[in-house]
Amino acid sequence: MEINVKNNLPLDILFLIRIKANEFKNEGVQEINSRDIKDYLYSIKWRDVETKAMCDVIDDIMSLCFSEVFDYLKMKVIKEASSMNIEDFNDLIAK
């Protein structure tokens, strides 16, 4: 069965993503949630893919490592910070 990964994902796939987020929480990683995992999948794993076999989608989710998502989020924050002005960091700068 093929899944169009550019449209709304089926509920069972969304449930798998939540399971993966809970797996990370059980491993002590509280900061990564299902939204972060979906963002990673859409931006990295499925960036150039329109449709994918359901078994491949499941494998993409279940084989996901914390470090992959963490590295992606780290680069995302760096990109966002590089477009900000120094005034945006005033609350972080000690006076």
Contact map, one row per residue, 1 for C-alpha under 8 A:
11100000000000000000000000000000000000000000000000001100000000000000000000000000000000000000000
11110000000000000000000000000000000000000000000000111100000000000000000000000000000000000000000
11111000100000000000000000000000000000000000000000111100000000000000000000000000000000000000000
01111111100000000000000000000000000000000000000001110000000000000000000000000000000000000000000
00111111100000000000000000000000000000000100010011110000000000000000000000000000000000000000000
00011111000000000000000000000000000000000100000011100000000000000000000000000000000000000000000
00011111100000000000000000000000000000000000000000000000000000000000000000000000000000000000000
00011111110000000000000000000000000000000000000000000000000000000000000000000000000000000000000
00111011111011000000000000000000000000000000000000000000000000000000000000000000000000000000000
00000001111111000000000000000000000000000000000000000000000000000000000000000000000000000000000
00000000111111100000000000000000000000000000000000000000000000000000000000000000000000000000000
00000000011111110000000000000000000000000000000000000000000000000000000000000000000000000000000
00000000111111111000000000000000000000000000000000000000110000000000000000000000000000000000000
00000000111111111100000000000000000000000000000000000000000000000000000000000000000000000000000
00000000001111111110000000000000000000000000000000000000000000000000000000000000000000000000000
00000000000111111111000000000000000000000000000000000000010011000000000000000000000000000000000
00000000000011111111100000000000010011000000000000000000000010000000000000000000000000000000000
00000000000001111111110000000000110000000000000000000000000000000000000000000000000000000000000
00000000000000111111111000000000000000000000000000000000000000000000000000000000000000000000000
00000000000000011111111100000000010000000000000000000000000011000000000000000000000000000000000
00000000000000001111111110000001110010000000000000000000000000000000000000000000000000000000000
00000000000000000111111111000000100000000000000000000000000000000000000000000000000000000000000
00000000000000000011111111100000000000000000000000000000000000000000000000000000000000000000000
00000000000000000001111111111101000000000000000000000000000000000100000000000000000000000000000
00000000000000000000111111111111000000000000000000000000000000000000000000000000000000000000000
00000000000000000000011111111000000000000000000000000000000000000000000000000000000000000000000
00000000000000000000001111111000000000000000000000000000000000000000000000000000000000000000000
00000000000000000000000111111100000000000000000000000000000000000000000000000000000000000000000
00000000000000000000000111111111000000000000000000000000000000000100000000000000000000000000000
00000000000000000000000110011111100000000000000000000000000000000000000000000000000000000000000
00000000000000000000000010001111100000000000000000000000000000000000000000000000000000000000000
00000000000000000000100110001111110110000000000000000000000000000000110000000000000000000000000
00000000000000000100110000000111111110000000000000000000000000000000000000000000000000000000000
00000000000000001101100000000001111111000000000000000000000000000000000000000000000000000000000
00000000000000000000000000000000111111100000000000000000000000000000000000000000000000000000000
00000000000000000000000000000001111111110000000000000000000000000000100010000000000000000000000
00000000000000001000100000000001111111111000000000000000000000000000100000000000000000000000000
00000000000000001000000000000000011111111100000000000000000000000000000000000000000000000000000
00000000000000000000000000000000001111111110000000000000000000000000000000000000000000000000000
00000000000000000000000000000000000111111111100000000000000000000000100110000000000000000000000
00000000000000000000000000000000000011111111111000000000000000000000000000000000000000000000000
00001100000000000000000000000000000001111111111000000000000000000000000000000000000000000000000
00000000000000000000000000000000000000111111111000000000000000000000000000000000000000000000000
00000000000000000000000000000000000000011111111000000000000000000000000000000000000000000000000
00000000000000000000000000000000000000011111111000000000000100000000000000000000000000000000000
00001000000000000000000000000000000000001111111111000000000000000000000000000000000000000000000
00000000000000000000000000000000000000001111111110000000000000000000000000000000000000000000000
00000000000000000000000000000000000000000000011111000000000000000000000000000000000000000000000
00001100000000000000000000000000000000000000011111110000000000000000000000000000000000000000000
00011100000000000000000000000000000000000000010111110000000000000000000000000000000000000000000
01111100000000000000000000000000000000000000000011111000000000000000000000000000000000000000000
01111000000000000000000000000000000000000000000011111101100000000000000000000000000000000000000
11100000000000000000000000000000000000000000000000111111100000000000000000000000000000000000000
11100000000000000000000000000000000000000000000000011111110000000000000000000000000000000000000
00000000000000000000000000000000000000000000000000001111111000000000000000000000000000000000000
00000000000000000000000000000000000000000000000000011111111100000000000000000000000000000000000
00000000000010000000000000000000000000000000000000011111111110000000000000000000000000000000000
00000000000010010000000000000000000000000000000000000111111111000000000000000000000000000000000
00000000000000000000000000000000000000000000000000000011111111100000000000000000000000000000000
00000000000000000000000000000000000000000000100000000001111111110000000000000000000000000000000
00000000000000011001000000000000000000000000000000000000111111110000000000000000000000000000000
00000000000000010001000000000000000000000000000000000000011111110000000000000000000000000000000
00000000000000000000000000000000000000000000000000000000001111111000000000000000000000000000000
00000000000000000000000000000000000000000000000000000000000111111101100000000000000000000000000
00000000000000000000000000000000000000000000000000000000000000111111100000000000000000000000000
00000000000000000000000100001000000000000000000000000000000000011111110000000000000000000000000
00000000000000000000000000000000000000000000000000000000000000001111111000000000000000000000000
00000000000000000000000000000000000000000000000000000000000000011111111100000000000000000000000
00000000000000000000000000000001000110010000000000000000000000011111111110000000000000000000000
00000000000000000000000000000001000000000000000000000000000000000111111111000000000000000000000
00000000000000000000000000000000000000000000000000000000000000000011111111100000000000000000000
00000000000000000000000000000000000000010000000000000000000000000001111111110000000000000000000
00000000000000000000000000000000000100010000000000000000000000000000111111111000000000000000000
00000000000000000000000000000000000000000000000000000000000000000000011111111100000000000000000
00000000000000000000000000000000000000000000000000000000000000000000001111111110000000000000000
00000000000000000000000000000000000000000000000000000000000000000000000111111111000000000000000
00000000000000000000000000000000000000000000000000000000000000000000000011111111100000000000000
00000000000000000000000000000000000000000000000000000000000000000000000001111111110000000000000
00000000000000000000000000000000000000000000000000000000000000000000000000111111111000000000000
00000000000000000000000000000000000000000000000000000000000000000000000000011111111100000000000
00000000000000000000000000000000000000000000000000000000000000000000000000001111111100000000000
00000000000000000000000000000000000000000000000000000000000000000000000000000111111100000000000
00000000000000000000000000000000000000000000000000000000000000000000000000000011111110000000000
00000000000000000000000000000000000000000000000000000000000000000000000000000001111111010000000
00000000000000000000000000000000000000000000000000000000000000000000000000000000001111111000000
00000000000000000000000000000000000000000000000000000000000000000000000000000000000111111100000
00000000000000000000000000000000000000000000000000000000000000000000000000000000000011111100000
00000000000000000000000000000000000000000000000000000000000000000000000000000000000111111110000
00000000000000000000000000000000000000000000000000000000000000000000000000000000000011111111100
00000000000000000000000000000000000000000000000000000000000000000000000000000000000001111111100
00000000000000000000000000000000000000000000000000000000000000000000000000000000000000011111110
00000000000000000000000000000000000000000000000000000000000000000000000000000000000000001111110
00000000000000000000000000000000000000000000000000000000000000000000000000000000000000001111111
00000000000000000000000000000000000000000000000000000000000000000000000000000000000000000011111
00000000000000000000000000000000000000000000000000000000000000000000000000000000000000000000111
